[in-house]
């Protein structure tokens, strides 16, 4: 007799019932540790794809608590996200694959991108109708609109080009311009795109009268700055130029120039609202330079003396190795070139290597600006008294009367810290006994700077200076008009005006007494370690001498290192330089300069 059999499914059935009664256990959460993008070398393209990825858009909480279903969904979005990120760069046939690498519950997603060939521009139909169709400034801009035929269809270039045309139309007075046709047709199969753009410019507006308010000057003075006749075609550049001219006068604390179309009229009046600056400006300060030593300065400026806009400026500087007092009377000039008529007088004490020298000078000049050039033409009367140890006389005198022309030109992408820039300064002066000079002479001098940036950290700075004097009476030429080298702005590693022709005085001492000619050159490499602090290495060379064909010409070399600080008030340069020539006497010198590089 056998025992009754138990149901074989009794235990499994019980477990099944228990499973159905209990709530489902949640799947373990995943942590998204990172997203890597491979296959793109262009940083801008990679950044745009990263910004388009839904995976990257997750916040910190979502990354730390990511379900398998969520991850699968986000992975399916990767190809579309990548396509969206690369289309602005002209890629319309992209492929992307996502690989998940797991480390326990932590995952890293690797997105591999194949961008393919970009769509390139084929045909372009770009035009402007209306008055602007005959405006060369507009049509020239249209010809240079990007992207051009054969170039990738970059959306950013396309939109930026449209914006520049829109802006230029407004600047040229086409205030009613519109863009009814703006279409891009993309053929993904052929990898080509056609661009269709048509602007309707409408009528060009006209410049009206310029009115001035809020100033203390007589009627008609400021109106001379307006360089258009009412009814002339509107040009925003002329309005901006007017504002810059008013600013250059230094009469005003506020200048508000409004040129806005009036409803129902195509004439644009120009309303200039001015706020006078403080009439009297007093200044005082302490100064130091390694060339002149410590000193104090003081000054008084009257921005305008009368309703004609005349100015008065006076300055005093007392330093360890030089003193100067000056006064200048300035009258605004508007004929030919805008600038100033200036009458000035100065008295200066400026010793040179134990030779005391005093100069009294009276100058009448006319300044003006021609394009990027600042020009000055003047007539100088100059009386210099100096010790003359070569002859044994206690005091010698020099009287020179001469015209002088000077010009300066400066181009820079930043006034204080240029990454690209260059400048040129030129002076030409000449005197003759027929107009009151002791001697006949002609002297020229030129100084140039060149700056180029290799990247945001590194710059190369070049500097050169040349000068020459033509006279048969150089022995009588005053010491302060002779050429010297050495110092902060010349050859570092040498004292201020330490390089020049030597002579032995009656006291047996050797003196530097300047030269007829000047040659200076400098090469500097600068590297910034942070946005504010950096360093530099440099080589300077130069000489002031009397004759190219004799032993008098011997370039003096200086080398050194420096610290650079981009301070809130401008560049500060602290250099330690070693002069290698005989004139340096193996000295190591500290040089401090403050101010722009150009």
Secondary structure as GFF3:
##gff-version 3
##sequence-region A 1 598
A	DSSP	alpha_helix	10	21	.	.	.	ID=ss1
A	DSSP	beta_strand	31	38	.	.	.	ID=ss2
A	DSSP	alpha_helix	43	52	.	.	.	ID=ss3
A	DSSP	alpha_helix	54	57	.	.	.	ID=ss4
A	DSSP	alpha_helix	60	64	.	.	.	ID=ss5
A	DSSP	alpha_helix	68	87	.	.	.	ID=ss6
A	DSSP	beta_strand	95	103	.	.	.	ID=ss7
A	DSSP	beta_strand	106	114	.	.	.	ID=ss8
A	DSSP	beta_strand	120	129	.	.	.	ID=ss9
A	DSSP	three_ten_helix	131	134	.	.	.	ID=ss10
A	DSSP	alpha_helix	136	143	.	.	.	ID=ss11
A	DSSP	alpha_helix	155	171	.	.	.	ID=ss12
A	DSSP	beta_strand	178	187	.	.	.	ID=ss13
A	DSSP	beta_strand	192	200	.	.	.	ID=ss14
A	DSSP	beta_strand	206	213	.	.	.	ID=ss15
A	DSSP	three_ten_helix	222	225	.	.	.	ID=ss16
A	DSSP	alpha_helix	236	248	.	.	.	ID=ss17
A	DSSP	beta_strand	252	259	.	.	.	ID=ss18
A	DSSP	beta_strand	267	276	.	.	.	ID=ss19
A	DSSP	beta_strand	280	289	.	.	.	ID=ss20
A	DSSP	beta_strand	293	302	.	.	.	ID=ss21
A	DSSP	beta_strand	311	319	.	.	.	ID=ss22
A	DSSP	beta_strand	323	333	.	.	.	ID=ss23
A	DSSP	beta_strand	339	349	.	.	.	ID=ss24
A	DSSP	beta_strand	357	370	.	.	.	ID=ss25
A	DSSP	beta_strand	373	388	.	.	.	ID=ss26
A	DSSP	beta_strand	393	412	.	.	.	ID=ss27
A	DSSP	beta_strand	420	431	.	.	.	ID=ss28
A	DSSP	three_ten_helix	433	435	.	.	.	ID=ss29
A	DSSP	beta_strand	441	453	.	.	.	ID=ss30
A	DSSP	beta_strand	458	470	.	.	.	ID=ss31
A	DSSP	three_ten_helix	474	476	.	.	.	ID=ss32
A	DSSP	three_ten_helix	479	481	.	.	.	ID=ss33
A	DSSP	beta_strand	502	504	.	.	.	ID=ss34
A	DSSP	beta_strand	510	512	.	.	.	ID=ss35
A	DSSP	beta_strand	517	528	.	.	.	ID=ss36
A	DSSP	beta_strand	533	545	.	.	.	ID=ss37
A	DSSP	beta_strand	556	567	.	.	.	ID=ss38
A	DSSP	beta_strand	570	579	.	.	.	ID=ss39
A	DSSP	three_ten_helix	582	584	.	.	.	ID=ss40
A	DSSP	beta_strand	588	594	.	.	.	ID=ss41
###
